[in-house]
Amino acid sequence: MLDTPPGAATRPTLNRVREALFNILAPNLPGARFLDLFAGSGANGIEALSRGAEHATFAEESGASLTVLRANLAKVRFADKADVVRSSLPRDARLLKKQDKKFDIVFADPPYDFTEYASLGGSLHEYSLLNEGAVIAIEHHMDSAIGDEIGPYNRSRIAKYGEVRLSFYS
């Protein structure tokens, strides 16, 4: 069982949504480089590693969440397959570019009041953070202002789970 950051600022992905997400991503996971944005406890990136991703980068802004995330990586013995970056995209995309990182799968679970989806897609493109054929998956509330395009990427699929949505872009 993974630890979670204290307080109500972090909203964990529901188990049924996480299961559906990884069932959809399953063909892309073996050997993938996974970016977990708004990582919180790291549960999604850790799940990607447990399902065959080669490496995961966790981007999180909260110091309390970063402490829990690092402890979770140590607990499940995945620290050697992971990088943890204190950052928030789209604002800090250049930090990942400076580290010469490219990803096959990007998962973002921003706060439900997040509105910078187009900027997020734009920064992934502008800083060349995606490998050819990469997939972007975003968890969001059904009322979120997310469109069929984020930057240059088009939505290819949307999955609905109560008030939660998973939008997939490529």
N, C-alpha and C positions, 0 to 999 in steps of 0.2 A: 504494500500500500504506500503510495507516494504522499509526502507531506504537501500541504497547501499553505500559501501565505496567509498571515492573520488578517482579519477584517473582511469587509464586504467589497473592497475595491477590485478584487479579482473575481471573475465569473468563470468558473470551470466549465469546460465543454461537457455536456451531458453524455453519459456512457453510451446511450443509443445513437446519439449524433456522432460520437467518436467512432463507434463501430461501423456506422454507415460510411463515414468519411474514408476510413481505411479499407473498407471493402471496395469502394469506388477507385481508390488510388492503388489498390493491390498490384495491378500489372506494371505500374511505374516505380514501385518501391525497391526491388532488388538492385543493389548497387547505386542507388540514388544519393544525391547530395540534397539535403532537406533543410529549408530555412523555416524556422518557427518564429513568426513575428508576434509580438505581444505575448510572449511565451509563458508568463505566469510561473506555474510550478514546473513547466517543461514537459507535462504529461503527453502532449501531442508529438513533440520531437522524440521523446523517449519511446513512444509507441511506434513511430516510424523506424527507429533503430531496431526495435525488437522484431519488426517485420521485414528486416533485410536492408534497410537503407545503409549505405556505406558510412555516411557522416552526417551530422546535424549541427547547424549553427542556430543558437538560441539568441534572439534579440529581445531585450526587456529593459524597460526604463527604471522600474522600481527597485530600489536597493533591497527592500525586504524580500521581494520576489526572487531577486538574484541569489540571495543567501539560500533560500529554500530550494531553488532550482539546482544550484551547485551541490547541495546536500543530496538531492534526489539522484543526480547523475552518479555521485559516489556510491549511493546505496545500491543502485542497479548495475554498477560497474560499467558504465558507458562513458566515463569522463574522457577516456582515451579516444573516443569516436566523436567528440563534441567540442565546439567552441562556444563560449558564452560572451556576448557583446552587450555592454550597457549602451543601448541606443533605442531610438524609436524611428520607424520609417513612416512617412517618406522623408522626414527631416534629415536623418543620418545615413542615407543610402551611400553617400560618398565614403563613409567609414568602411563599409563592406567592400567597396571598389578598391580602396587603398590596400586591403588585405588580399586582393586578387581572388575574390570568391565568386563562384558561379554556381547556380543551383538548378536542379531538375524539377524540384517541387517546392513551392512556396505555400505555406499555410499561414493565414492571418486570422486572428481572433480578436479584433479590436473591441474597445468598449462600444456598446450599442449606440452611443451618441456620436461616434466617429463619423466624419463627413468627407474625409480626404481620399476617397477611393480612387478618383482619377489621378490625383497626385501620386498615390502609392504605385499604381500601374506605370505612370510616367517615369517615376524615379527608378523602378526596376529596369525599364527600358533604357533610360538615359545613361545609367551607369553600367549597362551591359551585364547585369547580374544573373541573367537566365541563359542556360544552355539551350541549344536548338531542341524544339519539341517540349519545352518545359510546361508545367501545369501550375496555375495559381488557383488555390482554393481559399475562399473567404467565408467564414462563419459570420452571420449577421442576423439581426432581427427582421422580421417580415416587413416592418415599416421603415427600415433603413433606406436612405437615399442612395442606393447603389444601382447602377445602370447596366445595360447590356454591354457596355464598353468601359474599361478602366485603362486610361492611357491608350496605347495601341492594341490592347488585347480585347478579344471578343468573348462574351460568355458563350460557352458551349453546352452548359448543363446547369440546372438548378434543382436542388433536392429540398423537399419541405418536411419539417418535423415539428408539428405544432406551430409555435411562433418563431421557431429557428429556421434559418435557411442556410444552405451551403451553395454558394455560387462558384462555378469552375470556369476559368478563363484560359485561353491559349492564344 
